[in-house]
Amino acid sequence: MAKGPQPRRGPATQGSALRALLRCNLPPGAQRVVVSAVLVLLVLVNVVLIFLLAFR
């Protein structure tokens, strides 16, 4: 017999956390600021990692 869908147990995955973050009702200007800040943070982390790898 086929079982019905069961509720998920265990920790939430990162994808569901991202979906929950994207579902929040921020105004478009605030969403743009948040996305820009996250992208700038990712670029800075990548630059630091590149320099650490280049000059070790």
N, C-alpha and C positions, 0 to 999 in steps of 0.2 A: 504494500500500500504506500502511496505517496504521502509524505508528511507536508504539512503546511509550513509557511515561512516561520522561522523561530527568531525571537529577538536576539540581537547580538550580545554576546558576553565578552568581557575583557576590555582592554584599553581602547580608546578611540584612535583611529588612524589619523595620520597627518592630513590626508585628503578630506576627511569629514570635518576636521578643525578648520581647514581652509574654506570649505563650503559654508560652514557656520559663520566665518568671518565675512565672506562675500555676501551672505544673506542679510547682514545688518543694514538697517535703513539709514545710511548716512546720505547727506546731500551730495550731489555730484562733485561740487568743489572739494569737499572734504575727502571723498573717495580718491580724487585725483591727487591730492596732497599725500594721502596714505600710500598709494601705489608708487608715487614718485620717491617718497622717503625709503620705501622698501627696496626699490631698484637702486637708488644711490648707495644704500647700505650694502647690497650685494656686490656692486661694482667696487666699493672700497675694500671689502673683504677679499675679492679676487685680486686686486692690485697688491694688497699686503702679502697674500700668499705667493704671488708671482715673484715679488722682490725677495721674500724669504727663500724661495727655491733658487733664485738666480744667484744670490750672494751668500750661500751657506758654505 
